[in-house]
Amino acid sequence: KKADGIRSMSGILKRSKRMLVLWDKTYVDRLWCMFELAAFLKSRGEGSRASLQIRPTVLGPGVLAIVLSVSTFFIVIVAMFSYGWNRLDMMIVTCMAVLVLTYPAAAVFRDYFHSVQTLHDQLQNFRLANTKCYGCSVGHVTESGQPLPLCDRQILTKCIEIWFGSHQSFEEDARSLVLESFADQLGHHYFPYWLWLVATAPIFWVLLDITVDHIRLDHKERDRWPYWFISALGWWMGAVPSCAAAFFYSCKVFSAPRANQWMDRLVNLVVILVMLPIFACTFLMIEGLFQWMMPLSPWLSATISSSSHIALA
């Protein structure tokens, strides 16, 4: 039954409408994974685009880390607002908080982009003989010492010959079709904008809380609640994603691991220091617009700055 199921896999993949790939560093080394993906892409036929989504497994803990970091960061911001800190002190403490909270993310995403580059090299030199199967990795013996009744590699090899024509054709399709799909999704859309908005939703919640606080009848700046609401959208949908784009780009540029641990840690700091001036300029620009246009209309200054940052993002 297992052999029949494996032989039927190509037909199942051909009838499938879409595929979700949860990718990590070991994906290309696993024959099962490469066979399923290559067969799915080949079954679409020439001229048709496969409905394929590739999601790195690092995005799961990455999104969770961003939610926790952003929540902590904006709790600090609100606390400074509540105690009436001046703008310069707020900016200094904010930059220090960014430095501390984004250091682990710099290490994680540098490793991620290095993995993507390694994937590119692996696919360019992909060979069927270099892939791994479970049966072969355990010596075709179960945990109890009994021999495995079937060898996955032998069955998959026969399926590959039927489906692709030869081992060489399978390897060529893996290098071309699979490499193109991975390069398209992991090379450019490594952190989708919509997913970033979900992960940084605490930004909007905190600023919305300030907005609601200003709506209270007894608040001395009640007329400024539209400014805070528009600013909330601008920070959440524009300013913070723009800073994140600079951060991800720096992680990609400096993704190569260094010779020793201390150099690697220093590079993590460099990645963050590249982002800090952009964050500081964004903060100062929003604050400058507010101070310049406040006598005319606070909400108009918020609209202009928010619109520009959302357009940039």
C-alpha positions as CSV (number, residue, x, y, z in Angstrom):
1,K,0.0,0.0,0.0
2,K,2.8,2.4,0.8
3,A,4.5,1.7,-2.6
4,D,1.1,2.3,-4.3
5,G,0.7,5.5,-2.4
6,I,4.2,6.8,-3.4
7,R,3.6,5.8,-7.0
8,S,0.3,7.8,-7.0
9,M,1.9,10.9,-5.5
10,S,2.6,12.5,-8.9
11,G,-1.1,12.1,-9.8
12,I,-2.2,13.6,-6.5
13,L,0.2,16.6,-7.0
14,K,-1.1,17.1,-10.6
15,R,-4.6,17.4,-9.3
16,S,-3.7,19.8,-6.5
17,K,-4.5,23.4,-7.0
18,R,-1.9,25.0,-4.7
19,M,1.1,24.1,-2.6
20,L,2.4,25.5,0.7
21,V,6.1,24.9,1.3
22,L,7.5,25.4,4.9
23,W,11.1,25.9,4.1
24,D,14.2,25.5,6.3
25,K,17.9,24.9,5.7
26,T,17.5,21.1,5.2
27,Y,14.7,21.3,2.6
28,V,16.9,20.8,-0.5
29,D,18.7,17.8,1.1
30,R,15.5,15.8,1.4
31,L,14.5,13.8,-1.6
32,W,10.8,13.6,-0.7
33,C,10.5,17.4,-0.5
34,M,12.4,18.0,-3.8
35,F,10.4,15.3,-5.6
36,E,7.1,16.7,-4.5
37,L,7.9,20.3,-5.3
38,A,9.5,19.6,-8.6
39,A,6.6,17.3,-9.6
40,F,4.1,19.9,-8.6
41,L,5.8,22.7,-10.6
42,K,6.3,20.4,-13.7
43,S,2.6,19.3,-13.6
44,R,1.5,22.9,-14.2
45,G,2.7,22.8,-17.8
46,E,4.5,25.4,-19.8
47,G,3.1,28.9,-19.8
48,S,1.0,28.4,-16.6
49,R,2.0,29.8,-13.3
50,A,1.9,27.5,-10.3
51,S,0.0,28.6,-7.2
52,L,2.9,28.1,-4.8
53,Q,3.6,29.7,-1.5
54,I,7.0,29.4,0.2
55,R,7.1,30.4,3.9
56,P,10.4,30.1,5.8
57,T,9.9,28.4,9.2
58,V,11.8,31.3,10.8
59,L,8.9,33.6,10.1
60,G,6.9,31.9,13.0
61,P,9.3,32.7,15.9
62,G,10.3,35.9,14.0
63,V,6.7,37.2,14.1
64,L,6.3,36.3,17.7
65,A,9.5,38.0,18.6
66,I,8.4,41.2,16.7
67,V,5.1,41.2,18.6
68,L,6.8,41.0,22.0
69,S,9.5,43.5,21.0
70,V,7.1,46.0,19.6
71,S,4.8,45.7,22.6
72,T,7.7,46.2,25.0
73,F,9.0,49.1,23.0
74,F,5.7,51.0,22.9
75,I,5.0,50.4,26.6
76,V,8.3,52.3,27.2
77,I,7.1,55.1,24.8
78,V,3.7,55.5,26.5
79,A,5.4,55.5,29.9
80,M,7.7,58.4,28.8
81,F,4.7,60.3,27.4
82,S,2.8,59.8,30.7
83,Y,5.6,61.2,32.8
84,G,6.1,64.2,30.5
85,W,9.6,63.5,29.2
86,N,11.0,66.0,26.8
87,R,11.4,65.1,23.1
88,L,15.3,64.8,23.1
89,D,15.3,62.4,26.1
90,M,12.6,60.4,24.5
91,M,14.5,60.0,21.3
92,I,17.7,58.9,23.1
93,V,15.9,56.3,25.2
94,T,13.9,55.2,22.1
95,C,17.1,54.6,20.1
96,M,18.6,52.7,23.0
97,A,15.4,50.5,23.2
98,V,15.6,49.8,19.5
99,L,19.3,48.8,19.9
100,V,18.5,46.3,22.7
101,L,15.3,44.9,21.2
102,T,16.5,44.4,17.6
103,Y,19.9,42.8,18.3
104,P,18.4,39.2,18.5
105,A,16.4,39.9,15.3
106,A,19.6,41.0,13.5
107,A,21.3,37.7,14.4
108,V,18.2,35.7,13.3
109,F,17.6,37.4,10.0
110,R,21.3,37.6,9.0
111,D,21.4,33.8,9.4
112,Y,18.1,33.6,7.4
113,F,19.5,35.5,4.4
114,H,22.7,33.5,4.5
115,S,20.5,30.4,4.4
116,V,18.7,31.8,1.3
117,Q,22.1,32.3,-0.4
118,T,23.2,28.8,0.6
119,L,19.9,27.5,-0.9
120,H,20.7,29.2,-4.2
121,D,24.1,27.5,-4.3
122,Q,22.6,24.2,-3.3
123,L,20.0,24.3,-6.1
124,Q,22.6,25.3,-8.7
125,N,24.6,22.2,-7.8
126,F,21.7,19.9,-7.1
127,R,22.3,16.2,-7.6
128,L,19.9,13.4,-6.9
129,A,22.7,11.3,-5.4
130,N,23.3,13.9,-2.7
131,T,19.7,13.9,-1.3
132,K,18.7,12.0,1.8
133,C,15.8,9.6,2.6
134,Y,14.7,8.4,6.0
135,G,15.2,4.7,5.2
136,C,18.8,5.2,4.0
137,S,19.7,7.5,6.9
138,V,18.8,4.7,9.5
139,G,20.3,1.9,7.5
140,H,16.9,0.5,6.5
141,V,16.4,-0.8,10.0
142,T,13.5,0.1,12.4
143,E,14.1,1.3,16.0
144,S,13.3,-2.3,17.1
145,G,16.0,-3.7,14.8
146,Q,13.7,-5.1,12.2
147,P,14.5,-4.4,8.5
148,L,12.4,-1.9,6.7
149,P,10.1,-3.6,4.1
150,L,10.6,-0.8,1.5
151,C,13.3,1.6,0.5
152,D,11.8,5.1,-0.2
153,R,14.7,6.0,-2.4
154,Q,14.3,3.1,-4.7
155,I,10.6,3.7,-5.2
156,L,11.1,7.5,-5.6
157,T,13.8,6.9,-8.1
158,K,11.5,4.8,-10.3
159,C,8.8,7.5,-10.0
160,I,11.3,10.1,-11.1
161,E,12.2,8.0,-14.1
162,I,8.5,7.7,-15.1
163,W,7.5,11.3,-14.3
164,F,10.6,13.2,-15.5
165,G,12.1,10.7,-18.0
166,S,15.5,10.5,-16.4
167,H,17.5,11.5,-13.3
168,Q,19.2,14.2,-15.4
169,S,15.8,15.7,-16.4
170,F,14.7,15.7,-12.7
171,E,18.0,17.5,-11.7
172,E,17.6,20.1,-14.5
173,D,14.0,20.8,-13.5
174,A,15.0,21.1,-9.8
175,R,17.7,23.7,-10.8
176,S,15.5,25.7,-13.1
177,L,11.8,25.5,-11.9
178,V,12.5,25.2,-8.2
179,L,15.3,27.7,-8.2
180,E,13.1,30.3,-10.0
181,S,10.2,29.8,-7.5
182,F,12.5,30.1,-4.5
183,A,14.3,33.1,-5.9
184,D,11.0,34.9,-6.6
185,Q,9.5,34.4,-3.2
186,L,12.5,34.2,-0.8
187,G,14.6,36.7,-2.7
188,H,12.2,39.6,-2.8
189,H,9.1,39.0,-0.6
190,Y,10.9,37.6,2.4
191,F,8.6,39.4,4.9
192,P,5.2,40.3,3.3
193,Y,3.8,43.7,4.1
194,W,0.5,42.3,5.4
195,L,2.4,40.0,7.8
196,W,4.4,42.9,9.0
197,L,1.2,44.8,9.8
198,V,-0.1,41.8,11.8
199,A,3.1,41.5,13.7
200,T,3.3,45.2,14.6
201,A,-0.4,45.6,15.4
202,P,0.5,46.6,19.0
203,I,1.8,49.9,17.6
204,F,-1.7,50.8,16.4
205,W,-3.3,49.5,19.7
206,V,-1.1,51.7,21.9
207,L,-1.5,54.8,19.8
208,L,-5.2,54.2,19.5
209,D,-5.3,54.0,23.3
210,I,-3.8,57.5,23.4
211,T,-6.3,58.7,20.8
212,V,-9.2,57.4,22.9
213,D,-7.7,59.1,26.0
214,H,-7.7,62.4,24.1
215,I,-11.4,62.0,23.3
216,R,-12.3,62.2,27.0
217,L,-14.3,65.3,27.8
218,D,-12.0,66.4,30.6
219,H,-8.7,66.1,28.6
220,K,-7.0,69.5,28.1
221,E,-6.0,68.6,24.5
222,R,-9.3,67.0,23.4
223,D,-9.2,68.7,20.0
224,R,-6.0,66.8,19.1
225,W,-7.5,63.3,19.0
226,P,-7.6,63.3,15.1
227,Y,-3.8,64.0,15.1
228,W,-3.2,61.0,17.3
229,F,-5.5,58.7,15.2
230,I,-3.9,59.8,11.9
231,S,-0.4,59.5,13.4
232,A,-1.2,56.0,14.6
233,L,-2.0,54.9,11.0
234,G,1.2,56.6,9.8
235,W,3.5,55.0,12.3
236,W,1.9,51.6,12.0
237,M,1.5,51.4,8.2
238,G,4.3,53.7,7.0
239,A,7.2,54.8,9.3
240,V,7.9,51.5,11.1
241,P,7.7,49.3,7.9
242,S,10.1,51.8,6.2
243,C,12.6,51.4,9.0
244,A,12.1,47.6,8.9
245,A,12.8,47.6,5.2
246,A,16.2,49.3,5.9
247,F,16.8,46.7,8.6
248,F,16.1,43.7,6.4
249,Y,18.2,45.1,3.6
250,S,21.1,45.6,6.0
251,C,20.7,42.0,7.2
252,K,20.8,40.8,3.6
253,V,23.9,42.8,2.8
254,F,25.8,41.7,5.9
255,S,24.4,38.1,5.9
256,A,27.8,36.3,5.5
257,P,29.0,34.8,8.8
258,R,32.3,36.2,10.1
259,A,35.4,34.4,11.2
260,N,34.8,34.5,14.9
261,Q,31.9,35.2,17.3
262,W,33.0,38.7,18.3
263,M,33.2,39.8,14.7
264,D,29.7,38.3,14.1
265,R,28.3,40.2,17.1
266,L,29.9,43.4,15.9
267,V,28.2,43.0,12.5
268,N,24.9,42.6,14.2
269,L,25.5,46.0,15.8
270,V,26.4,47.5,12.4
271,V,23.1,46.2,11.0
272,I,21.2,48.0,13.8
273,L,23.3,51.2,13.5
274,V,22.4,51.4,9.9
275,M,18.7,51.5,10.8
276,L,19.0,53.9,13.8
277,P,19.7,57.0,11.8
278,I,16.7,56.2,9.5
279,F,14.5,55.7,12.6
280,A,15.8,59.0,14.2
281,C,15.2,61.0,11.0
282,T,11.7,59.6,10.8
283,F,11.0,60.6,14.4
284,L,12.5,64.1,13.9
285,M,10.6,64.6,10.6
286,I,7.3,63.8,12.1
287,E,8.0,65.9,15.2
288,G,9.3,68.8,13.0
289,L,6.1,68.7,10.8
290,F,4.0,68.7,14.0
291,Q,5.8,71.7,15.5
292,W,5.8,73.6,12.2
293,M,2.1,73.1,11.3
294,M,0.7,72.8,14.8
295,P,-0.5,76.5,14.8
296,L,-2.3,75.9,11.5
297,S,-3.7,72.4,12.0
298,P,-2.3,69.5,14.0
299,W,-4.3,66.9,12.1
300,L,-3.2,68.3,8.8
301,S,0.5,67.9,9.8
302,A,-0.3,64.3,10.9
303,T,-2.1,63.6,7.6
304,I,0.9,64.9,5.5
305,S,3.5,63.0,7.4
306,S,1.4,59.8,7.7
307,S,0.5,59.8,4.0
308,S,4.2,60.3,2.9
309,H,5.4,57.4,5.1
310,I,2.6,55.0,4.0
311,A,3.3,55.8,0.4
312,L,7.1,55.1,1.0
313,A,6.3,51.8,2.7
